[in-house]
Amino acid sequence: MIQTESITIGGHQFIRTYSDNGFMIHGGMPEADYAEATDPAEFGRTYIETDIPIEQDEAEAEEIVNILTGGAE
């Protein structure tokens, strides 16, 4: 499912959009597939969830597991 959250960066409002199911999102400008998008709120960009999984290489996945579990670096 598409998730959006409002964030403030340097005093400006942005909308962060991503899939909570680990899929790419499609839309924006330029229109393309993205793992996540952060756009100025006033642009009103929209996205749909695709069926394309976000790929992570094994080293990145192992690093994430180590961070979460306090494992070796």
Backbone hydrogen bonds in HBPLUS format (Angstrom, degrees):
<---DONOR---> <-ACCEPTOR-->    atom                        ^
c    i                          cat <-CA-CA->   ^        H-A-AA   ^      H-
h    n   atom  resd res      DA  || num        DHA   H-A  angle D-A-AA Bond
n    s   type  num  typ     dist DA aas  dist angle  dist       angle   num
A0020-ASP N   A0001-MET O   3.02 MM  19  5.73 166.7  2.04 157.0 157.8     1
A0003-GLN N   A0018-TYR O   2.70 MM  15  5.39 162.5  1.73 170.0 174.2     2
A0018-TYR N   A0003-GLN O   2.99 MM  15  5.39 154.6  2.06 149.5 156.3     3
A0005-GLU N   A0016-ARG O   2.94 MM  11  5.29 143.8  2.07 143.3 154.0     4
A0016-ARG N   A0005-GLU O   2.85 MM  11  5.29 169.7  1.86 160.6 161.0     5
A0007-ILE N   A0014-PHE O   2.87 MM   7  5.24 166.4  1.88 146.7 151.0     6
A0014-PHE N   A0007-ILE O   2.76 MM   7  5.24 160.5  1.80 163.2 165.5     7
A0009-ILE N   A0012-HIS O   2.90 MM   3  5.32 159.3  1.94 153.5 155.9     8
A0012-HIS N   A0009-ILE O   3.01 MM   3  5.32 162.5  2.04 114.0 119.7     9
A0041-ALA N   A0013-GLN O   3.05 MM  28  5.60 176.5  2.05 129.5 129.5    10
A0015-ILE N   A0039-ASP O   2.78 MM  24  5.37 158.1  1.82 157.5 164.3    11
A0039-ASP N   A0015-ILE O   2.99 MM  24  5.37 160.9  2.03 144.7 145.5    12
A0017-THR N   A0037-ALA O   2.74 MM  20  5.19 161.3  1.77 156.2 162.5    13
A0037-ALA N   A0017-THR O   2.90 MM  20  5.19 158.7  1.95 149.8 156.1    14
A0054-ILE N   A0022-GLY O   2.86 MM  32  5.73 164.1  1.89 154.6 150.6    15
A0024-MET N   A0052-ILE O   2.74 MM  28  5.54 159.4  1.78 165.2 172.0    16
A0050-THR N   A0024-MET O   2.95 MM  26  5.61 171.5  1.95 159.0 156.7    17
A0025-ILE N   A0034-TYR O   2.73 MM   9  5.25 166.6  1.74 158.8 162.4    18
A0034-TYR N   A0025-ILE O   2.74 MM   9  5.25 158.0  1.79 153.2 160.8    19
A0026-HIS N   A0048-ILE O   2.75 MM  22  5.27 156.0  1.81 152.3 160.7    20
A0048-ILE N   A0026-HIS O   2.86 MM  22  5.27 149.1  1.95 141.7 151.3    21
A0027-GLY N   A0032-ALA O   3.03 MM   5  5.59 156.4  2.09 150.6 156.5    22
A0032-ALA N   A0027-GLY O   3.11 MM   5  5.59 153.7  2.18 140.5 141.1    23
A0028-GLY N   A0046-THR O   3.35 MM  18  6.06 149.0  2.45 160.3 158.1    24
A0043-PHE N   A0040-PRO O   3.04 MM   3  5.71 161.8  2.08 121.4 127.1    25
A0044-GLY N   A0041-ALA O   3.32 MM   3  6.01 153.8  2.39 118.4 123.4    26
A0061-ALA N   A0057-ASP O   3.04 MM   4  6.36 163.2  2.07 156.7 161.9    27
A0062-GLU N   A0058-GLU O   2.84 MM   4  6.01 159.5  1.88 151.7 157.2    28
A0063-GLU N   A0059-ALA O   2.98 MM   4  6.14 154.2  2.04 143.7 150.7    29
A0064-ILE N   A0060-GLU O   3.00 MM   4  6.27 155.6  2.06 149.4 155.6    30
A0065-VAL N   A0061-ALA O   3.03 MM   4  6.32 161.6  2.07 149.9 154.5    31
A0066-ASN N   A0062-GLU O   2.94 MM   4  6.17 158.5  1.99 148.7 154.7    32
A0067-ILE N   A0063-GLU O   2.97 MM   4  6.22 153.6  2.04 148.0 154.8    33
A0068-LEU N   A0064-ILE O   2.98 MM   4  6.22 164.2  2.01 153.4 157.5    34
A0069-THR N   A0065-VAL O   2.89 MM   4  6.00 149.5  1.99 149.4 157.8    35
A0070-GLY N   A0066-ASN O   2.82 MM   4  5.43 120.9  2.17 137.7 148.6    36
A0071-GLY N   A0066-ASN O   2.87 MM   5  4.30 129.6  2.13 124.8 132.9    37
